[in-house]
Amino acid sequence: MKTPFSLLLSGLTALGLLAPTAQADVLAIDDVVQAELLPGWRQADGTHMAGVRISLAPGWKTYWRAPGDAGIPPQLSLGGSENIAATATHWPKPSVSEQNGMRVIGYTDQVVFPLKITPKKKDAPIQLSGNLHIGVCEDVCIPVNLTLSATLPPSGSKSAEISAGLSDRAQTAAEAGVRSVVCEIAPIKDGMRVTARINMPSAGGAEVTVFEVPDKSVWVSEAQSQRSGKMLVASADLVPETGSALVLNRKDIRISVFGHSQMVDIRGCTAK
């Protein structure tokens, strides 16, 4: 039955993503992942906070926006919606782990992705229509398509789950006490290497650093990080698609630092 707030799931088997095991022949998508659209509420500034709750079977995971070499990054498309001027996805803090020698960044059990929607008309309903593509993995990986369909009224009450998702976030550079971020860029055979020197307090334990750039077609290697006192030095290789030119502005580089005690979100760096 289609409800006013509906999320339809379909599992898609793609060559090279689903391992040829006996499990794959009998796997039902509803046994692996459940999803629910949380309608949320209209805020005082006219924006609307909604959310998507993803619940996973034990042992299964889904991925963060920069999932590592083995993951499938979530992709949200709301092209069929009405009364939407802009959207922003908020990312709760993920966990970092190793699987088959590769770094994996994502979520287990359950996660709520808050969606901040800016309507064109603040006092009118929002017709939400689109798709959220995610990957879910255990021993096998399955790309999953979530079809979103909802009418979000200009009212509603606050959701504790959405609010918790908003609170479970990375610290900003200012909040984490980052004093400076200097990026050195050097050419390599097929792209460039970025080395960031980040003057900041430790995030706790062995820190993991992740680089992101606006062009998602650019392959970004797993970063190597090393700390010396207050200075964290991290480097990663950036390789564009074959035949593509790579133009990079330092202010567009996004650096995430994961530690045992906190996660830090750094937007941009300087030449010196």
TORKOL-4160 file (C-alpha; in steps of 0.2 Angstrom, whole numbers, padded with zeros to 4 digits, m for minus):
272
<pt num="1" X="0000" Y="0000" Z="0000"/>
<pt num="2" X="0007" Y="0017" Z="m0005"/>
<pt num="3" X="0007" Y="0029" Z="0010"/>
<pt num="4" X="0009" Y="0048" Z="0010"/>
<pt num="5" X="0027" Y="0045" Z="0015"/>
<pt num="6" X="0033" Y="0030" Z="0005"/>
<pt num="7" X="0050" Y="0022" Z="0001"/>
<pt num="8" X="0050" Y="0008" Z="m0011"/>
<pt num="9" X="0066" Y="m0003" Z="m0011"/>
<pt num="10" X="0073" Y="m0013" Z="m0025"/>
<pt num="11" X="0089" Y="m0024" Z="m0026"/>
<pt num="12" X="0099" Y="m0023" Z="m0041"/>
<pt num="13" X="0112" Y="m0036" Z="m0046"/>
<pt num="14" X="0126" Y="m0029" Z="m0055"/>
<pt num="15" X="0141" Y="m0038" Z="m0064"/>
<pt num="16" X="0156" Y="m0037" Z="m0053"/>
<pt num="17" X="0147" Y="m0031" Z="m0038"/>
<pt num="18" X="0138" Y="m0047" Z="m0032"/>
<pt num="19" X="0149" Y="m0061" Z="m0028"/>
<pt num="20" X="0145" Y="m0078" Z="m0036"/>
<pt num="21" X="0139" Y="m0087" Z="m0021"/>
<pt num="22" X="0125" Y="m0098" Z="m0016"/>
<pt num="23" X="0119" Y="m0085" Z="m0004"/>
<pt num="24" X="0117" Y="m0073" Z="m0019"/>
<pt num="25" X="0104" Y="m0084" Z="m0027"/>
<pt num="26" X="0092" Y="m0084" Z="m0012"/>
<pt num="27" X="0096" Y="m0066" Z="m0005"/>
<pt num="28" X="0080" Y="m0056" Z="m0002"/>
<pt num="29" X="0083" Y="m0037" Z="m0001"/>
<pt num="30" X="0070" Y="m0035" Z="0013"/>
<pt num="31" X="0080" Y="m0047" Z="0023"/>
<pt num="32" X="0096" Y="m0036" Z="0021"/>
<pt num="33" X="0089" Y="m0018" Z="0022"/>
<pt num="34" X="0074" Y="m0008" Z="0028"/>
<pt num="35" X="0071" Y="0010" Z="0024"/>
<pt num="36" X="0059" Y="0023" Z="0030"/>
<pt num="37" X="0056" Y="0041" Z="0025"/>
<pt num="38" X="0054" Y="0052" Z="0041"/>
<pt num="39" X="0044" Y="0067" Z="0036"/>
<pt num="40" X="0051" Y="0079" Z="0049"/>
<pt num="41" X="0046" Y="0097" Z="0051"/>
<pt num="42" X="0047" Y="0115" Z="0044"/>
<pt num="43" X="0059" Y="0126" Z="0053"/>
<pt num="44" X="0058" Y="0144" Z="0058"/>
<pt num="45" X="0069" Y="0150" Z="0043"/>
<pt num="46" X="0057" Y="0141" Z="0031"/>
<pt num="47" X="0068" Y="0126" Z="0027"/>
<pt num="48" X="0061" Y="0108" Z="0030"/>
<pt num="49" X="0071" Y="0095" Z="0039"/>
<pt num="50" X="0067" Y="0077" Z="0034"/>
<pt num="51" X="0076" Y="0061" Z="0035"/>
<pt num="52" X="0079" Y="0044" Z="0028"/>
<pt num="53" X="0081" Y="0030" Z="0041"/>
<pt num="54" X="0092" Y="0015" Z="0035"/>
<pt num="55" X="0091" Y="m0001" Z="0045"/>
<pt num="56" X="0103" Y="m0016" Z="0041"/>
<pt num="57" X="0103" Y="m0034" Z="0045"/>
<pt num="58" X="0117" Y="m0040" Z="0057"/>
<pt num="59" X="0134" Y="m0040" Z="0049"/>
<pt num="60" X="0129" Y="m0029" Z="0034"/>
<pt num="61" X="0135" Y="m0011" Z="0031"/>
<pt num="62" X="0131" Y="0004" Z="0020"/>
<pt num="63" X="0143" Y="0018" Z="0016"/>
<pt num="64" X="0148" Y="0036" Z="0020"/>
<pt num="65" X="0150" Y="0049" Z="0006"/>
<pt num="66" X="0168" Y="0044" Z="0003"/>
<pt num="67" X="0167" Y="0026" Z="0006"/>
<pt num="68" X="0184" Y="0020" Z="0003"/>
<pt num="69" X="0191" Y="0009" Z="m0012"/>
<pt num="70" X="0178" Y="m0005" Z="m0009"/>
<pt num="71" X="0162" Y="0005" Z="m0006"/>
<pt num="72" X="0147" Y="0013" Z="m0015"/>
<pt num="73" X="0144" Y="0031" Z="m0011"/>
<pt num="74" X="0126" Y="0036" Z="m0008"/>
<pt num="75" X="0118" Y="0046" Z="m0022"/>
<pt num="76" X="0102" Y="0056" Z="m0020"/>
<pt num="77" X="0092" Y="0062" Z="m0035"/>
<pt num="78" X="0076" Y="0073" Z="m0033"/>
<pt num="79" X="0074" Y="0079" Z="m0051"/>
<pt num="80" X="0055" Y="0074" Z="m0051"/>
<pt num="81" X="0051" Y="0085" Z="m0035"/>
<pt num="82" X="0041" Y="0101" Z="m0034"/>
<pt num="83" X="0044" Y="0116" Z="m0023"/>
<pt num="84" X="0062" Y="0113" Z="m0020"/>
<pt num="85" X="0075" Y="0126" Z="m0022"/>
<pt num="86" X="0090" Y="0117" Z="m0014"/>
<pt num="87" X="0094" Y="0101" Z="m0004"/>
<pt num="88" X="0108" Y="0096" Z="0008"/>
<pt num="89" X="0112" Y="0079" Z="0015"/>
<pt num="90" X="0119" Y="0079" Z="0033"/>
<pt num="91" X="0131" Y="0065" Z="0036"/>
<pt num="92" X="0132" Y="0057" Z="0054"/>
<pt num="93" X="0149" Y="0052" Z="0059"/>
<pt num="94" X="0153" Y="0035" Z="0051"/>
<pt num="95" X="0165" Y="0021" Z="0058"/>
<pt num="96" X="0182" Y="0017" Z="0050"/>
<pt num="97" X="0187" Y="m0001" Z="0048"/>
<pt num="98" X="0197" Y="m0013" Z="0037"/>
<pt num="99" X="0190" Y="m0026" Z="0026"/>
<pt num="100" X="0201" Y="m0038" Z="0015"/>
<pt num="101" X="0216" Y="m0025" Z="0017"/>
<pt num="102" X="0205" Y="m0010" Z="0012"/>
<pt num="103" X="0198" Y="0004" Z="0022"/>
<pt num="104" X="0180" Y="0005" Z="0024"/>
<pt num="105" X="0170" Y="0020" Z="0030"/>
<pt num="106" X="0152" Y="0018" Z="0033"/>
<pt num="107" X="0138" Y="0013" Z="0045"/>
<pt num="108" X="0131" Y="m0003" Z="0053"/>
<pt num="109" X="0114" Y="m0007" Z="0061"/>
<pt num="110" X="0105" Y="0009" Z="0058"/>
<pt num="111" X="0108" Y="0026" Z="0052"/>
<pt num="112" X="0097" Y="0042" Z="0049"/>
<pt num="113" X="0102" Y="0053" Z="0035"/>
<pt num="114" X="0095" Y="0071" Z="0039"/>
<pt num="115" X="0089" Y="0080" Z="0023"/>
<pt num="116" X="0088" Y="0099" Z="0023"/>
<pt num="117" X="0076" Y="0105" Z="0010"/>
<pt num="118" X="0074" Y="0123" Z="0005"/>
<pt num="119" X="0057" Y="0126" Z="m0003"/>
<pt num="120" X="0054" Y="0139" Z="m0017"/>
<pt num="121" X="0038" Y="0144" Z="m0007"/>
<pt num="122" X="0041" Y="0143" Z="0011"/>
<pt num="123" X="0022" Y="0141" Z="0016"/>
<pt num="124" X="0018" Y="0128" Z="0003"/>
<pt num="125" X="0019" Y="0109" Z="0003"/>
<pt num="126" X="0035" Y="0100" Z="m0004"/>
<pt num="127" X="0032" Y="0086" Z="m0016"/>
<pt num="128" X="0047" Y="0075" Z="m0014"/>
<pt num="129" X="0050" Y="0063" Z="m0029"/>
<pt num="130" X="0066" Y="0055" Z="m0033"/>
<pt num="131" X="0079" Y="0041" Z="m0029"/>
<pt num="132" X="0092" Y="0037" Z="m0017"/>
<pt num="133" X="0105" Y="0024" Z="m0022"/>
<pt num="134" X="0115" Y="0016" Z="m0009"/>
<pt num="135" X="0126" Y="0000" Z="m0008"/>
<pt num="136" X="0125" Y="m0013" Z="0006"/>
<pt num="137" X="0138" Y="m0026" Z="0009"/>
<pt num="138" X="0142" Y="m0041" Z="0019"/>
<pt num="139" X="0152" Y="m0055" Z="0010"/>
<pt num="140" X="0142" Y="m0049" Z="m0005"/>
<pt num="141" X="0138" Y="m0031" Z="m0011"/>
<pt num="142" X="0121" Y="m0026" Z="m0017"/>
<pt num="143" X="0117" Y="m0009" Z="m0025"/>
<pt num="144" X="0100" Y="m0004" Z="m0019"/>
<pt num="145" X="0088" Y="0009" Z="m0026"/>
<pt num="146" X="0076" Y="0018" Z="m0014"/>
<pt num="147" X="0062" Y="0027" Z="m0023"/>
<pt num="148" X="0056" Y="0042" Z="m0013"/>
<pt num="149" X="0038" Y="0049" Z="m0014"/>
<pt num="150" X="0031" Y="0061" Z="m0001"/>
<pt num="151" X="0021" Y="0077" Z="0001"/>
<pt num="152" X="0029" Y="0086" Z="0015"/>
<pt num="153" X="0017" Y="0099" Z="0023"/>
<pt num="154" X="0023" Y="0116" Z="0030"/>
<pt num="155" X="0020" Y="0110" Z="0047"/>
<pt num="156" X="0025" Y="0094" Z="0057"/>
<pt num="157" X="0034" Y="0091" Z="0074"/>
<pt num="158" X="0052" Y="0088" Z="0077"/>
<pt num="159" X="0059" Y="0071" Z="0076"/>
<pt num="160" X="0071" Y="0064" Z="0089"/>
<pt num="161" X="0079" Y="0053" Z="0076"/>
<pt num="162" X="0082" Y="0067" Z="0064"/>
<pt num="163" X="0089" Y="0078" Z="0078"/>
<pt num="164" X="0101" Y="0065" Z="0084"/>
<pt num="165" X="0107" Y="0063" Z="0066"/>
<pt num="166" X="0110" Y="0081" Z="0065"/>
<pt num="167" X="0119" Y="0081" Z="0082"/>
<pt num="168" X="0130" Y="0066" Z="0078"/>
<pt num="169" X="0141" Y="0076" Z="0066"/>
<pt num="170" X="0160" Y="0080" Z="0064"/>
<pt num="171" X="0167" Y="0095" Z="0072"/>
<pt num="172" X="0171" Y="0110" Z="0062"/>
<pt num="173" X="0189" Y="0116" Z="0060"/>
<pt num="174" X="0186" Y="0130" Z="0072"/>
<pt num="175" X="0178" Y="0119" Z="0085"/>
<pt num="176" X="0192" Y="0106" Z="0084"/>
<pt num="177" X="0205" Y="0120" Z="0087"/>
<pt num="178" X="0213" Y="0119" Z="0069"/>
<pt num="179" X="0226" Y="0133" Z="0068"/>
<pt num="180" X="0232" Y="0131" Z="0050"/>
<pt num="181" X="0230" Y="0119" Z="0035"/>
<pt num="182" X="0243" Y="0121" Z="0021"/>
<pt num="183" X="0242" Y="0110" Z="0006"/>
<pt num="184" X="0257" Y="0106" Z="m0006"/>
<pt num="185" X="0253" Y="0100" Z="m0023"/>
<pt num="186" X="0265" Y="0090" Z="m0034"/>
<pt num="187" X="0263" Y="0082" Z="m0051"/>
<pt num="188" X="0264" Y="0063" Z="m0052"/>
<pt num="189" X="0264" Y="0052" Z="m0068"/>
<pt num="190" X="0245" Y="0051" Z="m0070"/>
<pt num="191" X="0239" Y="0066" Z="m0059"/>
<pt num="192" X="0244" Y="0075" Z="m0043"/>
<pt num="193" X="0249" Y="0072" Z="m0025"/>
<pt num="194" X="0242" Y="0083" Z="m0012"/>
<pt num="195" X="0251" Y="0084" Z="0005"/>
<pt num="196" X="0242" Y="0093" Z="0019"/>
<pt num="197" X="0251" Y="0099" Z="0035"/>
<pt num="198" X="0237" Y="0102" Z="0048"/>
<pt num="199" X="0241" Y="0111" Z="0064"/>
<pt num="200" X="0228" Y="0104" Z="0076"/>
<pt num="201" X="0226" Y="0094" Z="0092"/>
<pt num="202" X="0225" Y="0076" Z="0091"/>
<pt num="203" X="0209" Y="0068" Z="0086"/>
<pt num="204" X="0214" Y="0053" Z="0097"/>
<pt num="205" X="0224" Y="0038" Z="0094"/>
<pt num="206" X="0229" Y="0033" Z="0076"/>
<pt num="207" X="0221" Y="0046" Z="0065"/>
<pt num="208" X="0214" Y="0042" Z="0048"/>
<pt num="209" X="0213" Y="0056" Z="0035"/>
<pt num="210" X="0202" Y="0057" Z="0020"/>
<pt num="211" X="0203" Y="0069" Z="0005"/>
<pt num="212" X="0188" Y="0074" Z="m0006"/>
<pt num="213" X="0187" Y="0085" Z="m0021"/>
<pt num="214" X="0171" Y="0091" Z="m0030"/>
<pt num="215" X="0174" Y="0081" Z="m0046"/>
<pt num="216" X="0168" Y="0064" Z="m0041"/>
<pt num="217" X="0176" Y="0056" Z="m0057"/>
<pt num="218" X="0193" Y="0059" Z="m0049"/>
<pt num="219" X="0200" Y="0044" Z="m0040"/>
<pt num="220" X="0207" Y="0048" Z="m0023"/>
<pt num="221" X="0219" Y="0036" Z="m0015"/>
<pt num="222" X="0219" Y="0030" Z="0003"/>
<pt num="223" X="0228" Y="0044" Z="0012"/>
<pt num="224" X="0244" Y="0041" Z="0022"/>
<pt num="225" X="0245" Y="0050" Z="0039"/>
<pt num="226" X="0258" Y="0054" Z="0051"/>
<pt num="227" X="0258" Y="0065" Z="0067"/>
<pt num="228" X="0272" Y="0074" Z="0075"/>
<pt num="229" X="0267" Y="0084" Z="0090"/>
<pt num="230" X="0253" Y="0097" Z="0085"/>
<pt num="231" X="0256" Y="0094" Z="0066"/>
<pt num="232" X="0247" Y="0080" Z="0056"/>
<pt num="233" X="0254" Y="0077" Z="0039"/>
<pt num="234" X="0243" Y="0068" Z="0027"/>
<pt num="235" X="0245" Y="0064" Z="0008"/>
<pt num="236" X="0235" Y="0057" Z="m0006"/>
<pt num="237" X="0236" Y="0054" Z="m0024"/>
<pt num="238" X="0222" Y="0061" Z="m0036"/>
<pt num="239" X="0220" Y="0053" Z="m0053"/>
<pt num="240" X="0207" Y="0060" Z="m0066"/>
<pt num="241" X="0198" Y="0049" Z="m0078"/>
<pt num="242" X="0209" Y="0044" Z="m0093"/>
<pt num="243" X="0213" Y="0059" Z="m0104"/>
<pt num="244" X="0205" Y="0071" Z="m0092"/>
<pt num="245" X="0214" Y="0087" Z="m0086"/>
<pt num="246" X="0214" Y="0089" Z="m0067"/>
<pt num="247" X="0212" Y="0107" Z="m0061"/>
<pt num="248" X="0212" Y="0109" Z="m0042"/>
<pt num="249" X="0208" Y="0124" Z="m0032"/>
<pt num="250" X="0215" Y="0122" Z="m0014"/>
<pt num="251" X="0199" Y="0130" Z="m0007"/>
<pt num="252" X="0189" Y="0116" Z="m0014"/>
<pt num="253" X="0199" Y="0102" Z="m0005"/>
<pt num="254" X="0189" Y="0094" Z="0009"/>
<pt num="255" X="0199" Y="0085" Z="0023"/>
<pt num="256" X="0191" Y="0074" Z="0036"/>
<pt num="257" X="0201" Y="0068" Z="0051"/>
<pt num="258" X="0195" Y="0053" Z="0060"/>
<pt num="259" X="0201" Y="0049" Z="0078"/>
<pt num="260" X="0196" Y="0039" Z="0093"/>
<pt num="261" X="0188" Y="0054" Z="0101"/>
<pt num="262" X="0182" Y="0064" Z="0087"/>
<pt num="263" X="0180" Y="0068" Z="0068"/>
<pt num="264" X="0185" Y="0084" Z="0061"/>
<pt num="265" X="0178" Y="0092" Z="0045"/>
<pt num="266" X="0191" Y="0104" Z="0036"/>
<pt num="267" X="0185" Y="0114" Z="0021"/>
<pt num="268" X="0199" Y="0121" Z="0011"/>
<pt num="269" X="0218" Y="0124" Z="0013"/>
<pt num="270" X="0231" Y="0137" Z="0009"/>
<pt num="271" X="0247" Y="0137" Z="m0001"/>
<pt num="272" X="0257" Y="0142" Z="0014"/>
